[in-house]
């Protein structure tokens, strides 16, 4: 994987790319284009991404495991197949309830 813009199609096995760090978070950029960035995240159980905002809309697609996702003032439990859309500037946080994997899509220039 590289952070360079893709100029050719890419097909890959996402499960083969998943790596868990002991008590950590591993991220791998799959696509980095002017309008969208796609990142594969693997969280070990108990890891959190603390509350923050993003300047652009984003989406989380949970592929494996379970998470608690804070959107504004509401918590949502998310498992495999869950998709979460977050408008720009929304406070949000992610907590892995068990080892979990998700795709993050950042929609650039969508404000």
GUZABA-405431 format. One record per atom (N, C-alpha, C): x, y, z; residue number from 1; atom name. Coordinates in Angstrom, 2 decimals, always signed. Layout:
BEGIN
PT        X        Y        Z  seq  atom
PT        X        Y        Z  NUM    CA
...
***
This chain:
BEGIN
PT        X        Y        Z  seq  atom
PT    +0.85    -1.17    +0.00    1     N
PT    +0.00    +0.00    +0.00    1    CA
PT    +0.89    +1.23    +0.00    1     C
PT    +0.41    +2.25    -0.64    2     N
PT    +1.16    +3.50    -0.71    2    CA
PT    +0.20    +4.66    -0.59    2     C
PT    +0.70    +5.78    -0.15    3     N
PT    -0.14    +6.97    -0.04    3    CA
PT    -0.20    +7.76    -1.35    3     C
PT    +0.49    +7.27    -2.39    4     N
PT    +0.47    +7.96    -3.69    4    CA
PT    -0.89    +7.79    -4.35    4     C
PT    -1.34    +8.80    -5.12    5     N
PT    -2.61    +8.64    -5.84    5    CA
PT    -2.58    +7.42    -6.75    5     C
PT    -3.71    +6.74    -6.85    6     N
PT    -3.81    +5.55    -7.69    6    CA
PT    -4.11    +5.96    -9.12    6     C
PT    -3.36    +5.41   -10.06    7     N
PT    -3.59    +5.69   -11.47    7    CA
PT    -4.04    +4.43   -12.20    7     C
PT    -4.08    +3.30   -11.49    8     N
PT    -4.54    +2.05   -12.07    8    CA
PT    -5.53    +1.42   -11.10    8     C
PT    -6.39    +0.54   -11.60    9     N
PT    -7.32    -0.15   -10.70    9    CA
PT    -6.56    -0.97    -9.67    9     C
PT    -7.21    -1.23    -8.57   10     N
PT    -6.62    -2.05    -7.51   10    CA
PT    -7.68    -2.99    -6.98   10     C
PT    -7.35    -4.24    -6.84   11     N
PT    -8.21    -5.25    -6.23   11    CA
PT    -7.38    -5.92    -5.17   11     C
PT    -7.92    -6.02    -3.96   12     N
PT    -7.14    -6.62    -2.89   12    CA
PT    -8.03    -7.32    -1.88   12     C
PT    -7.44    -8.19    -1.12   13     N
PT    -8.11    -8.92    -0.05   13    CA
PT    -7.93    -8.14    +1.24   13     C
PT    -8.97    -7.44    +1.68   14     N
PT    -8.86    -6.61    +2.88   14    CA
PT    -8.50    -7.43    +4.11   14     C
PT    -9.01    -8.66    +4.20   15     N
PT    -8.70    -9.46    +5.38   15    CA
PT    -7.20    -9.78    +5.45   15     C
PT    -6.55    -9.90    +4.30   16     N
PT    -5.11   -10.17    +4.29   16    CA
PT    -4.30    -8.96    +4.73   16     C
PT    -4.90    -7.77    +4.65   17     N
PT    -4.20    -6.54    +5.03   17    CA
PT    -4.34    -6.21    +6.51   17     C
PT    -5.26    -6.87    +7.19   18     N
PT    -5.52    -6.55    +8.60   18    CA
PT    -4.36    -7.00    +9.48   18     C
PT    -3.89    -6.08   +10.30   19     N
PT    -2.86    -6.37   +11.30   19    CA
PT    -3.29    -5.71   +12.61   19     C
PT    -3.24    -6.47   +13.69   20     N
PT    -3.53    -5.92   +15.00   20    CA
PT    -2.23    -5.68   +15.74   20     C
PT    -2.16    -4.55   +16.42   21     N
PT    -1.01    -4.27   +17.27   21    CA
PT    -1.42    -4.57   +18.70   21     C
PT    -0.52    -5.09   +19.47   22     N
PT    -0.80    -5.34   +20.88   22    CA
PT    -1.14    -4.01   +21.53   22     C
PT    -2.37    -3.91   +22.04   23     N
PT    -2.83    -2.67   +22.69   23    CA
PT    -2.62    -1.44   +21.80   23     C
PT    -3.02    -1.53   +20.54   24     N
PT    -2.83    -0.39   +19.66   24    CA
PT    -3.81    -0.37   +18.50   24     C
PT    -3.56    +0.59   +17.61   25     N
PT    -4.38    +0.79   +16.42   25    CA
PT    -3.44    +0.78   +15.22   25     C
PT    -3.81    +0.03   +14.18   26     N
PT    -3.03    +0.00   +12.94   26    CA
PT    -3.91    +0.56   +11.83   26     C
PT    -3.35    +1.49   +11.04   27     N
PT    -4.09    +2.04    +9.91   27    CA
PT    -3.26    +1.89    +8.64   27     C
PT    -3.97    +1.64    +7.54   28     N
PT    -3.33    +1.51    +6.23   28    CA
PT    -4.16    +2.26    +5.21   28     C
PT    -3.54    +3.21    +4.54   29     N
PT    -4.23    +3.97    +3.50   29    CA
PT    -4.35    +3.11    +2.25   29     C
PT    -5.58    +2.96    +1.76   30     N
PT    -5.83    +2.17    +0.56   30    CA
PT    -5.96    +3.06    -0.67   30     C
PT    -6.61    +4.22    -0.50   31     N
PT    -6.83    +5.17    -1.58   31    CA
PT    -6.59    +6.56    -1.02   31     C
PT    -5.86    +7.39    -1.77   32     N
PT    -5.62    +8.77    -1.37   32    CA
PT    -5.72    +9.63    -2.61   32     C
PT    -6.92   +10.08    -2.88   33     N
PT    -7.22   +10.87    -4.07   33    CA
PT    -7.71   +12.26    -3.64   33     C
PT    -7.75   +13.21    -4.56   34     N
PT    -8.17   +14.56    -4.18   34    CA
PT    -9.57   +14.62    -3.55   34     C
PT   -10.50   +13.76    -3.97   35     N
PT   -11.88   +13.83    -3.46   35    CA
PT   -12.21   +12.81    -2.37   35     C
PT   -11.38   +11.76    -2.22   36     N
PT   -11.68   +10.73    -1.21   36    CA
PT   -10.39   +10.08    -0.73   36     C
PT   -10.40    +9.76    +0.54   37     N
PT    -9.32    +8.97    +1.13   37    CA
PT    -9.97    +7.80    +1.84   37     C
PT    -9.44    +6.59    +1.64   38     N
PT    -9.97    +5.38    +2.25   38    CA
PT    -8.86    +4.75    +3.07   38     C
PT    -9.15    +4.52    +4.36   39     N
PT    -8.16    +3.98    +5.28   39    CA
PT    -8.74    +2.75    +5.98   39     C
PT    -7.97    +1.68    +6.02   40     N
PT    -8.34    +0.46    +6.74   40    CA
PT    -7.77    +0.57    +8.16   40     C
PT    -8.64    +0.46    +9.16   41     N
PT    -8.22    +0.53   +10.56   41    CA
PT    -8.45    -0.80   +11.25   41     C
PT    -7.52    -1.19   +12.12   42     N
PT    -7.67    -2.36   +13.00   42    CA
PT    -7.38    -1.89   +14.42   42     C
PT    -8.40    -2.00   +15.28   43     N
PT    -8.29    -1.61   +16.68   43    CA
PT    -8.24    -2.86   +17.53   43     C
PT    -7.30    -2.95   +18.42   44     N
PT    -7.32    -4.01   +19.43   44    CA
PT    -8.42    -3.69   +20.42   44     C
PT    -9.01    -4.71   +21.02   45     N
PT   -10.08    -4.52   +22.00   45    CA
PT    -9.65    -3.50   +23.05   45     C
PT   -10.56    -2.57   +23.36   46     N
PT   -10.30    -1.57   +24.39   46    CA
PT    -9.66    -0.29   +23.88   46     C
PT    -9.17    -0.30   +22.64   47     N
PT    -8.55    +0.91   +22.10   47    CA
PT    -9.62    +1.93   +21.73   47     C
PT    -9.28    +3.21   +21.85   48     N
PT   -10.23    +4.26   +21.53   48    CA
PT    -9.60    +5.32   +20.65   48     C
PT   -10.43    +5.92   +19.85   49     N
PT   -10.09    +7.12   +19.13   49    CA
PT   -10.88    +8.20   +19.85   49     C
PT   -10.19    +9.08   +20.57   50     N
PT   -10.87   +10.03   +21.44   50    CA
PT   -11.75   +11.00   +20.65   50     C
PT   -12.66   +11.62   +21.37   51     N
PT   -13.63   +12.52   +20.75   51    CA
PT   -12.92   +13.64   +19.99   51     C
PT   -13.36   +13.86   +18.76   52     N
PT   -12.78   +14.88   +17.90   52    CA
PT   -13.78   +15.24   +16.81   52     C
PT   -13.42   +16.20   +15.97   53     N
PT   -14.22   +16.55   +14.80   53    CA
PT   -13.32   +16.45   +13.57   53     C
PT   -13.95   +16.42   +12.41   54     N
PT   -13.21   +16.44   +11.14   54    CA
PT   -13.78   +17.56   +10.29   54     C
PT   -12.95   +18.15    +9.49   55     N
PT   -13.38   +19.28    +8.66   55    CA
PT   -14.14   +18.84    +7.41   55     C
PT   -14.25   +17.52    +7.22   56     N
PT   -14.93   +16.98    +6.05   56    CA
PT   -15.86   +15.85    +6.47   56     C
PT   -16.89   +15.55    +5.67   57     N
PT   -17.74   +14.40    +5.97   57    CA
PT   -16.92   +13.11    +5.92   57     C
PT   -17.39   +12.11    +6.67   58     N
PT   -16.68   +10.83    +6.72   58    CA
PT   -17.68    +9.70    +6.91   58     C
PT   -17.24    +8.50    +6.55   59     N
PT   -18.06    +7.31    +6.75   59    CA
PT   -17.22    +6.20    +7.34   59     C
PT   -17.82    +5.43    +8.23   60     N
PT   -17.18    +4.26    +8.82   60    CA
PT   -17.99    +3.04    +8.42   60     C
PT   -17.33    +2.04    +7.84   61     N
PT   -17.97    +0.77    +7.49   61    CA
PT   -17.28    -0.31    +8.32   61     C
PT   -18.00    -0.84    +9.31   62     N
PT   -17.43    -1.87   +10.19   62    CA
PT   -17.41    -3.20    +9.44   62     C
PT   -16.22    -3.82    +9.40   63     N
PT   -16.05    -5.08    +8.70   63    CA
PT   -16.01    -6.27    +9.65   63     C
PT   -15.49    -6.05   +10.86   64     N
PT   -15.28    -7.15   +11.81   64    CA
PT   -15.29    -6.59   +13.22   64     C
PT   -15.80    -7.37   +14.17   65     N
PT   -15.77    -6.97   +15.57   65    CA
PT   -16.91    -6.03   +15.93   65     C
PT   -16.82    -5.46   +17.15   66     N
PT   -17.85    -4.55   +17.64   66    CA
PT   -17.21    -3.30   +18.19   66     C
PT   -17.95    -2.18   +18.02   67     N
PT   -17.47    -0.90   +18.51   67    CA
PT   -18.62    -0.11   +19.11   67     C
PT   -18.27    +0.81   +19.97   68     N
PT   -19.20    +1.83   +20.45   68    CA
PT   -18.77    +3.12   +19.78   68     C
PT   -19.70    +3.73   +19.04   69     N
PT   -19.37    +4.94   +18.28   69    CA
PT   -20.21    +6.09   +18.82   69     C
PT   -19.54    +7.14   +19.23   70     N
PT   -20.20    +8.35   +19.73   70    CA
PT   -20.39    +9.30   +18.55   70     C
PT   -21.62    +9.73   +18.35   71     N
PT   -21.96   +10.72   +17.32   71    CA
PT   -22.68   +11.86   +18.02   71     C
PT   -22.02   +12.98   +18.18   72     N
PT   -22.61   +14.08   +18.95   72    CA
PT   -22.77   +13.63   +20.39   72     C
PT   -24.00   +13.56   +20.87   73     N
PT   -24.28   +13.14   +22.25   73    CA
PT   -24.78   +11.70   +22.34   73     C
PT   -24.93   +11.02   +21.19   74     N
PT   -25.50    +9.67   +21.18   74    CA
PT   -24.45    +8.60   +20.92   74     C
PT   -24.54    +7.49   +21.68   75     N
PT   -23.67    +6.33   +21.46   75    CA
PT   -24.44    +5.29   +20.66   75     C
PT   -23.73    +4.63   +19.76   76     N
PT   -24.32    +3.58   +18.92   76    CA
PT   -23.39    +2.38   +18.95   76     C
PT   -23.96    +1.19   +19.13   77     N
PT   -23.16    -0.03   +19.02   77    CA
PT   -23.15    -0.43   +17.55   77     C
PT   -21.96    -0.76   +17.05   78     N
PT   -21.80    -1.09   +15.64   78    CA
PT   -21.06    -2.41   +15.50   78     C
PT   -21.59    -3.28   +14.64   79     N
PT   -20.96    -4.56   +14.35   79    CA
PT   -20.76    -4.71   +12.86   79     C
PT   -20.32    -5.87   +12.42   80     N
PT   -20.05    -6.10   +11.00   80    CA
PT   -21.25    -5.73   +10.13   80     C
PT   -20.96    -4.97    +9.09   81     N
PT   -22.00    -4.52    +8.17   81    CA
PT   -22.56    -3.16    +8.50   81     C
PT   -22.28    -2.62    +9.67   82     N
PT   -22.78    -1.30   +10.04   82    CA
PT   -22.05    -0.23    +9.25   82     C
PT   -22.81    +0.74    +8.74   83     N
PT   -22.23    +1.91    +8.09   83    CA
PT   -22.69    +3.15    +8.83   83     C
PT   -21.75    +4.03    +9.13   84     N
PT   -22.03    +5.26    +9.86   84    CA
PT   -21.57    +6.43    +9.00   84     C
PT   -22.48    +7.37    +8.73   85     N
PT   -22.12    +8.59    +8.02   85    CA
PT   -22.03    +9.73    +9.02   85     C
PT   -20.96   +10.53    +8.93   86     N
PT   -20.75   +11.63    +9.85   86    CA
PT   -20.56   +12.92    +9.06   86     C
PT   -21.47   +13.89    +9.22   87     N
PT   -21.27   +15.18    +8.55   87    CA
PT   -20.01   +15.86    +9.09   87     C
PT   -19.49   +16.80    +8.33   88     N
PT   -18.32   +17.58    +8.76   88    CA
PT   -18.63   +18.26   +10.09   88     C
PT   -17.63   +18.38   +10.93   89     N
PT   -17.67   +19.11   +12.20   89    CA
PT   -18.51   +18.45   +13.29   89     C
PT   -18.91   +17.19   +13.10   90     N
PT   -19.66   +16.46   +14.13   90    CA
PT   -18.67   +15.86   +15.13   90     C
PT   -18.89   +16.10   +16.43   91     N
PT   -18.07   +15.44   +17.45   91    CA
PT   -18.32   +13.94   +17.36   91     C
PT   -17.24   +13.16   +17.35   92     N
PT   -17.39   +11.71   +17.30   92    CA
PT   -16.17   +11.04   +17.94   92     C
PT   -16.38    +9.78   +18.34   93     N
PT   -15.32    +8.97   +18.94   93    CA
PT   -15.62    +7.51   +18.66   93     C
PT   -14.58    +6.67   +18.71   94     N
PT   -14.74    +5.23   +18.46   94    CA
PT   -14.05    +4.47   +19.59   94     C
PT   -14.75    +3.46   +20.13   95     N
PT   -14.16    +2.58   +21.14   95    CA
PT   -14.37    +1.14   +20.69   95     C
PT   -13.29    +0.37   +20.61   96     N
PT   -13.38    -1.04   +20.21   96    CA
PT   -13.83    -1.87   +21.41   96     C
PT   -14.99    -2.50   +21.31   97     N
PT   -15.50    -3.37   +22.38   97    CA
PT   -14.83    -4.74   +22.30   97     C
PT   -14.34    -5.08   +21.12   98     N
PT   -13.54    -6.28   +20.88   98    CA
PT   -12.65    -5.94   +19.69   98     C
PT   -11.71    -6.81   +19.34   99     N
PT   -10.89    -6.52   +18.17   99    CA
PT   -11.82    -6.17   +17.02   99     C
PT   -11.56    -5.04   +16.36  100     N
PT   -12.48    -4.62   +15.30  100    CA
PT   -11.72    -3.98   +14.15  100     C
PT   -12.35    -4.09   +12.97  101     N
PT   -11.76    -3.58   +11.73  101    CA
PT   -12.83    -2.75   +11.03  101     C
PT   -12.43    -1.58   +10.52  102     N
PT   -13.36    -0.79    +9.73  102    CA
PT   -12.64    -0.04    +8.63  102     C
PT   -13.41    +0.33    +7.62  103     N
PT   -12.94    +1.22    +6.56  103    CA
PT   -13.43    +2.61    +6.88  103     C
PT   -12.53    +3.59    +6.82  104     N
PT   -12.87    +4.99    +6.97  104    CA
PT   -12.79    +5.64    +5.61  104     C
PT   -13.88    +6.32    +5.22  105     N
PT   -13.91    +7.09    +3.98  105    CA
PT   -13.96    +8.56    +4.35  105     C
PT   -13.01    +9.34    +3.89  106     N
PT   -13.01   +10.79    +4.09  106    CA
PT   -13.39   +11.43    +2.76  106     C
PT   -14.48   +12.22    +2.76  107     N
PT   -14.99   +12.83    +1.55  107    CA
PT   -14.49   +14.28    +1.48  107     C
PT   -13.45   +14.49    +0.71  108     N
PT   -12.80   +15.79    +0.62  108    CA
PT   -13.54   +16.71    -0.34  108     C
PT   -13.55   +17.99    -0.03  109     N
PT   -14.16   +18.97    -0.92  109    CA
PT   -15.66   +18.83    -0.99  109     C
PT   -16.26   +18.19    +0.01  110     N
PT   -17.71   +17.96    +0.00  110    CA
PT   -18.46   +18.98    +0.85  110     C
PT   -17.73   +19.90    +1.48  111     N
PT   -18.41   +20.92    +2.31  111    CA
PT   -19.27   +21.82    +1.48  111     C
***
